[in-house]
Amino acid sequence: MQKIDNSKIAALKNILKKNELDGCIITDVNDLKYFIGSVFLHNGEAVMLASSNGFFLTARSLYEAPVSAAFPQIKTEGCDGDRPAKIVETARKMGLGNIAFDGGKEIYSAGKIYEKAGFKDIPGIIGSLRIAKTEDELEIMRSSAGILYGAFKYIRQFLKPGVSESQIARLLEDYMLKKGASGPSFPTIVAFGEGTSSPHYKTGEVKLKKNMPVMLDFGCYYEGYCSDITRTFWYGDKPAPKEFAEILKTVCEAHALVAARAKYGMSGAEIDAIARGHIEAAGFGKYFTHRTGHGIGLEPHESGDISQLNKEKIGLNYCFSVEPGIYLSGKFGARWEDCFYMTKNGIKIIE
C-alpha cells in the first residue's frame, strides 16, 4: 500500500474551490505520479477523476489489481475501451457537474468528449500545483542531485587522451544507475573541443586530446524526480586560451551572481536579467542564446522557467536550473549549471 500526500490533496481541493469546480480529469502520466507516486502507469493507459470526494481511476484492465493493491483509497476499474467516456459516465453517477480538464494534455478525441459533456478546459490546472515542491519532493530531488555530484567526481579519473565522448557518457550513466537512478533524465551530453560551442550538442565519437575544452551536461531520474548539472573545464597540461578562460570565468560569475542576488518576489525575467546583464556587460551578450534556466521536477523541463519571457513571480519551493552559457561558433563554448529552489531568503542549491 502506498501513501498519498495529504498536502497535495489539500492543494487540489483549494484549486478546485478557487475555480468553483467539483473535480478535474488527470490523464498525463506525470500529473498522475504527482498524486499517487505510481511509476508503472504510462501515458494513454489511465484516466483519473479527482474530486473533493475522492479519486476514481480507470485504466487498462491489467492495471486494475496492482493499482487497487497499491492504492486502496482510490476506486479503480479496468477499462480497455473508451476511458474518457467511462470518466464522463462516472462523473454523472457521482453527481459532479463542474469538471475541468487540461486540453493540452488530451488527445483530440478525448478533448471533444469532455467538451461535449460540458467540462471546462483549464490549461495547466495540475501543472500549477506541481510547480511548488513539497518538503518530501525536495528531499528526493536532493538525493537525485547528489548522484550527479558524485558522478562528476567519479568521471574525472576516466578523462584521458583517446577516450571518446560516448564512452564517457556510458560511464556516467552506469554510475548513476549503480547509485540508484532509474535512468538519465535526458540524453547525456559529453562534448569535447569544438562540440562545446553547441548548446544542445549530440554526444558522438570525438576522442579527447590534451589541451581542449570539455563540457558534461547530464541528469538522472531518482524515485521519479529529475536532476540536471553542467560542468565545463579545460583538459590538458597547458593553460587554456585566454578567450576560453574569459568566457568560462564570465558564465561562472553570472551563475554565482544569480545564486547570490535572486530573491523571493522576483519574476523569472528579473532573475534571467541578473545573468544576462553580466554576460552582456562582458561583451558576450549575443552569444548567450538560451534562457538562464528551466523548471524541473517530475520532468526535466517544467513550468517556472528563468527567461526573458516569464513575467510571473518565482514562488516558494519552485525548483529551476541556473545555467548561463556563452557559445563561440566554430571555437568552443562554456556553460555552468546547478539546480536551485526559492525560499523566503533567496535561492538555495539542490544538493
JOHUVEN-V149135 format. One record per backbone hydrogen bond with DSSP energy under -1.0 kcal/mol. CO is the residue of the C=O (numbers start at 0). NH is the residue of the N-H. If there is no record, write none. Layout:
co | nh
CO | NH
CO | NH
//
This chain:
co | nh
4 | 8
5 | 9
6 | 10
7 | 11
8 | 12
9 | 13
10 | 14
11 | 15
12 | 16
13 | 17
14 | 18
15 | 20
16 | 19
22 | 99
23 | 49
25 | 47
27 | 31
28 | 32
29 | 33
30 | 34
31 | 35
32 | 36
41 | 44
44 | 59
46 | 57
47 | 25
48 | 55
49 | 23
50 | 53
53 | 50
54 | 74
55 | 48
56 | 76
57 | 46
58 | 78
59 | 62
60 | 63
62 | 66
63 | 67
64 | 68
65 | 69
66 | 70
69 | 1
70 | 73
74 | 56
76 | 58
80 | 82
81 | 85
82 | 86
83 | 87
84 | 88
85 | 89
86 | 90
87 | 91
88 | 92
89 | 93
90 | 95
91 | 94
96 | 98
97 | 21
97 | 22
98 | 119
99 | 24
100 | 121
101 | 104
102 | 105
106 | 110
107 | 111
108 | 112
109 | 113
110 | 114
111 | 115
112 | 116
113 | 118
114 | 117
119 | 100
121 | 124
123 | 127
125 | 128
125 | 129
126 | 130
133 | 137
134 | 138
135 | 139
136 | 140
137 | 141
138 | 142
139 | 143
140 | 144
141 | 145
142 | 146
144 | 148
145 | 149
146 | 150
147 | 151
148 | 152
149 | 153
150 | 154
154 | 157
155 | 158
157 | 159
159 | 162
162 | 207
163 | 167
164 | 168
165 | 169
166 | 170
167 | 171
168 | 172
169 | 173
170 | 174
171 | 175
172 | 176
173 | 177
174 | 178
175 | 180
176 | 179
182 | 220
188 | 216
190 | 214
191 | 194
192 | 195
193 | 196
194 | 197
197 | 200
203 | 165
205 | 164
207 | 161
211 | 234
212 | 192
213 | 232
214 | 190
215 | 230
216 | 188
217 | 228
219 | 226
220 | 181
221 | 224
224 | 221
228 | 217
229 | 336
230 | 215
232 | 213
234 | 210
234 | 211
240 | 244
241 | 245
242 | 246
243 | 247
244 | 248
245 | 249
246 | 250
247 | 251
248 | 252
249 | 253
250 | 254
251 | 255
252 | 256
253 | 257
254 | 258
255 | 259
256 | 260
257 | 261
262 | 265
265 | 313
266 | 270
267 | 271
268 | 272
270 | 274
271 | 275
272 | 276
273 | 277
274 | 278
275 | 279
276 | 280
277 | 281
278 | 283
279 | 282
283 | 286
284 | 287
286 | 326
291 | 322
292 | 305
293 | 320
294 | 301
296 | 225
298 | 296
301 | 294
304 | 306
305 | 291
305 | 292
308 | 310
309 | 268
311 | 267
314 | 317
316 | 132
317 | 341
318 | 295
319 | 339
321 | 337
323 | 335
325 | 333
327 | 330
331 | 327
333 | 325
336 | 229
337 | 321
338 | 349
339 | 319
340 | 347
341 | 316
342 | 345
345 | 342
347 | 340
//
